[in-house]
Amino acid sequence: MTGAYEEILISEITTGLYFTGNIWYSKTKMGISYPENGNKDYFEIEEQSFWFVHRNNILIEIINRYSNGNSFFDIGGGNGYVAKKLQENGFDAFLIEPGLEGIVNAQKRGVRKLINSTFQEACFKPNTLYNVGLFDVLEHIEDQDKILNDIYNVLTQDGMMFLTVPAFNLLWSDEDDYAGHFKRYRRNELVEIVRNHGFEVIYSTYFFSFLFFPVLFFRAIPSKIGLYKANLRKTKKHHLTKYVSHKNLEMLFNIELKKILTCNTLKIGSSILVVAKKNR
């Protein structure tokens, strides 16, 4: 981590929240494009899911390398799986999650700083946040331009934004419809979008490279020809019963993580990671 530790006081940087019962709540409520039971369903599998574990391992290493100071706001962070890992690694981590069930689950998990709100409803003041993360969140937001502009405005000079999103419209399946996604992205497309909102892109890559072809052949193509229909059982299976054998997963994870830690750009994958800085 770069920069000094500085504790953030929510009461000084927002106008849209009130505090009660050790949780900050938004004064208004907005709808979100996310399954009604999504947080409950994922809370049951996150700790054992190869997908969540590998993504967390990548995120912690990348955030440790590029973060601007110690405070971190995890926007739309669900049950606090990422926020808890950040907290364990010494970050002053705040979970921003509109679903109350996600907040309650995160509290059970041990996440200490909880905001039950959308990012927009929290009404953060300009130039107040040092680091923000949107981990598989942007694809759920129809007006991506507005939230990227809003994030840019609330970040401090040299503030950092960390993004992950699903990759390639070619991989679109019934799972995307079920999850409430508006789109999937290509890396160059996402980089251009981020730059067009004033950010300097520090690093970008695909990841989950070993999932591209399994997702294509076992989800995307069957969905297109009407042979695949997403449901809770299949969603859980995607995360818990691997596309490849258990003994090969660790090798694949390690190879991919090492490439990312040496700043290599992977050419293919089912997800994309972008690290960007506000520099003007």
HELIX and SHEET records of a PDB file:
HELIX    1   1 ILE A   10  ILE A   13  1                                   4    
HELIX    2   2 GLY A   38  PHE A   43  1                                   6    
HELIX    3   3 GLU A   46  GLN A   48  5                                   3    
HELIX    4   4 PHE A   50  TYR A   66  1                                  17    
HELIX    5   5 TYR A   81  GLU A   88  1                                   8    
HELIX    6   6 LEU A  100  ARG A  109  1                                  10    
HELIX    7   7 PHE A  119  ALA A  122  1                                   4    
HELIX    8   8 LEU A  138  HIS A  140  5                                   3    
HELIX    9   9 GLN A  144  VAL A  154  1                                  11    
HELIX   10  10 ASN A  169  LEU A  171  5                                   3    
HELIX   11  11 ASP A  174  ALA A  179  1                                   6    
HELIX   12  12 ARG A  187  ASN A  196  1                                  10    
HELIX   13  13 SER A  209  LEU A  211  5                                   3    
HELIX   14  14 PHE A  212  VAL A  215  1                                   4    
HELIX   15  15 LEU A  216  ALA A  220  3                                   5    
HELIX   16  16 ILE A  221  LYS A  224  1                                   4    
HELIX   17  17 LEU A  232  LEU A  240  1                                   9    
HELIX   18  18 HIS A  246  LEU A  261  1                                  16    
SHEET    1   A 9 LEU A  17  THR A  20  0                                        
SHEET    2   A 9 ILE A  23  SER A  26 -1                                        
SHEET    3   A 9 LYS A 113  ASN A 116  1                                        
SHEET    4   A 9 ASP A  92  ILE A  96  1                                        
SHEET    5   A 9 SER A  71  ILE A  75  1                                        
SHEET    6   A 9 LEU A 129  PHE A 135  1                                        
SHEET    7   A 9 LEU A 155  PRO A 166  1                                        
SHEET    8   A 9 SER A 271  LYS A 278 -1                                        
SHEET    9   A 9 PHE A 199  PHE A 207 -1                                        
END                                                                             
